[in-house]
Amino acid sequence: MDTQRVGINELAFKDHGEGQTVILLHGFCGSSDYWEKVMPLLDQYRVIAVDLRGHGGSGIPEGGYSIEDMAKDVNYFMDQKQLKDVYMFGHSLGGYVTLSFAEKFPDKLKGFGLIHSTPLPDDEKAKDKRTESIKKIDSEGMESFINGLVPNLFNQDKIEELDDEINKAKEIGYNTSPAGAKETLKAMRSRGDLRTVVKNSGVPVLLVAGANDSVVHQEKTFAADGDHVKKVVLERSGHMGIYEEPEKLAMEIKSFITENQ
């Protein structure tokens, strides 16, 4: 794990391989470790997995922040690394950041993808749930919050056979800064509707949904269309195809890149 100063903050990241650059952004209360099963399967590329601010080994600046601020972190990081013409794939929260990046810095992308994510904003019920999560972190702490969160991210029909993966995701979650988790919940709660970013994208877009995802249902992932949009369903996955079907996910990412180079 390396770190790099990005403005007033510091981002942790993993940088492996050579070739076409692929940037991977993790989900809420995750880290670059979320991609541990996928990264080795993308060994023909230079793959960079970044810890978003407030997560993993990255810092958290004082005060609140938005999804747009997280996208600007990634842009600043790319500028320092002199990276352009990348493919960017974001899981869940990472998808929101990817969309914001695509809106603000489209010329730096060759293509992008949302993995178990959506261009839609939170509805009122989801916003209320974010608020309740903040209260739970304050009252019960991160461990209790993560114990309640993580198992529900996986395919409930395969929960017993996924015990190792669930425990791994929990361990990653326990290391999330409480302040980072709360500020990120606020950022997700206030994000806007970015369906037009997908619809009007000048580069190819990959949308990946889990058939058994109870967090972001397929119709929310597939909320925008276009001839440049490829839609994929992971039939055995919930919200965590990165752990549930890493081989299938990696194959779809590689196929998408090959088709659009």
N, C-alpha and C positions, 0 to 999 in steps of 0.2 A: 504494500500500500504506500503510495506517494501522496504528498500534499503540495498544494500550490496556493499562494496568496492571490486572492481575487478581490481587488478593492480593499475594503475594510475587513474582509472575511477570509477564511482559509477553507479550501475545498480538498477533500481527500478523494483519491481516484486510483483505479487500476488500469494499466496500459499494457496490453499484450499483443504480440504479433506484428505483422507487416502487411502492406497492401492497402486496399480501399479502407478508409476509416469508417467505422461504425461506432456510434455513441449510444450507450444504453443508460436509461434513467429508471430508477427503481420506484416502487410504490411507497405509500404512507407507512411510516414506522418500519421501513426496510433500510437497505443500504446496497452498496455495490455487490455485497455477498448474495443478494437475491438472485444474481445472474450466474452463480457458481456452476450450475449444471449446464447452462446455455453457452457460456463463453468458450469452453474447450471445443464445442461443436462448430464454432465459427472461426476455426484456426487458419482459414485462408485470408482473413482480414486482419487489419489492425483494429482491435476492439478496445474501446475505452469505456469503462463503467464508472460513473461519477456518483459520489455521495452528495445528495442535495443538501442545501443548508439546513441545519437543525437535525440532521440524520447522520448515522454512522460516525465516521471520523471527522466530519466537517464541522466548522464552527457555526455559531448563531449570533448574528449582530444584535445589538440592543434595539428594542423597539419592534413594532410589527412589520410584516412584509406581505407581499402578494405573490401570486403565481407568476406574475410578470417579472417580479424581482428575481425569482428563482431562474426564470428563463434568461434574464440578463446576466446572472452568474455564469451560466453555461456559455453564453456568448463571449463574455470577458475571458473565460477559461480558454475558449477556442482561439480567440485573438492572440493570447499569450503563447499558445502552442502552434500558432500559424496554421490552423486547420480550416479548411473550406471544402465544399463539395462532399459533405458527409451524408451518410444515412443515419437517421436518429430514430430510435424506438423507445417508447416510454410505457412502462407498466403502471396502470392505475393513475396515481398522483403523477408519475413520470409522464404519462400521456397528456395530462393537463399542461405540464411544463413544455412538453414537445409541441403541443398546439400553439401555445403562446409564443414559443420560439419561431414556429413556422409563420405566425402572423407578423412578427416584428423583424425577423431576419431571414426571409425566404430565399435570398440569393446564396445563402451558405449551405443549402440543402440540395441533395440529389434526389432525395425521397425521404419519407418519414412514415412511422407507424404507431398506432395506438393498440396496446395490448391490454385487454380487459379494462378499457377506459372509454370515455365518451366526450363528445364535443358539447353536450348539453350542460347547462348550469344545474346546480342543486334546486330541486323544488322545495316548497316550504317544509315538507316532512323531513327531507334530508337535512335542511338547514337546522331544524330543531334537534335532529340527532347529533349533528356536529356540536351544537351547544351543550347537549347532555354529555357528550364525550369529554368536553373540556371540564365540566363539573366533576365527572368521574375521576379524571386524572388528578384534579385538585383534592378530592375527598379520599380516594383509595390508593393513589399512586400508580406508576407505570406498570408494575408487574401485574396487578389486578386488571388493569385496563387491557393489557396485551393478552392475558389469559382469556378474557372475554371476547376479544376481537379476532384473534388469529384462527381458531378452529372453524369459525364461520366463513372464512375465506376459501376453504377447500370444498371439493365435491362431497356433500354429506353422505352420499351413497357409498363412498370409499374411505370414510373417515378412519376406520381401524387400520387399514393397510397403509395409510399415509401418516402414521404416527411419527416416524422419524422426521419426515419433512415438516410436519406441524411443530415439532419440538425445535427444529432448526430455525424456523421462522420466528418462533417465540423468543429464542435466545437473541436473535438479531434485534427484535423489537424491544427487549428489555434494555438494550444499550442506547435507545433513542432518548435524547434529551427531553425531559418533560416540557420545558419551555418551547423547544423545537416542535414537539407534537402539538402543543396548544396553538402556537402561532400558525402552524401549517393547517390545522383544522379551520382556523379563521380564514386563511387564504383560500382554501377549497370552498368554504361556505360563500364567499363573496365573488367567486369567479363568474365570468359572463358566458354567454352563448356564443360558441365559436364554430357552429356548423358551417358558416360561410367560408371559414378557413379551409375546411376539408373540401367543400363543394367547388371553391374557386382556386384551389391549389394549382400552381403551375408545374408541380412535380408529382410523381406517383405517390399514392397513399395506400398503406396496408392497414386494414382493420381486422383485429383478431379478437374473437369472443369465445367464451367458454359455454358449452351447451348447458352446464349445470351451475352457472354463475348466479348466485343469489344476491350479489352486491351490485354488479352492473349487468343488467339483462341484455341479451343480444340486440334487442331493438334499440337500446340506448347506444350501444357501440356502433350500430349500423344506422345512425340517425341522419347521415348525410350520404349522398350518392354522387356518382359521376363516372364517366368512362375511364378515368384515371385511377379509380378506387377499386382495390381488390379486397374482397371480404372472405374471411376464413373462420370456420368454427372448429374449435378443439372439442371433440365429442366426449372426451372422458374428463374434462377439466371443469373446475369451479372458477374461482377468481385467480387461481395461482398456477396457470399453465406453465410458468417458469419452473415449477417443481413437479407438477402433475404430468405434463407431457413435454418435457424439455426437448426431446429428439424431434417431435412433430413441429414444435414451435421453431426450433433452429432450422429445420428443413424449409419451412414456409418463409422465414427471413431470407435464407440463401436463395431460394427460388425467386423471391421478389426482387432481390438485388440483381440477380443474373438476368431477369427479364427486363430490367430497367437501367442497365449500365449504358 
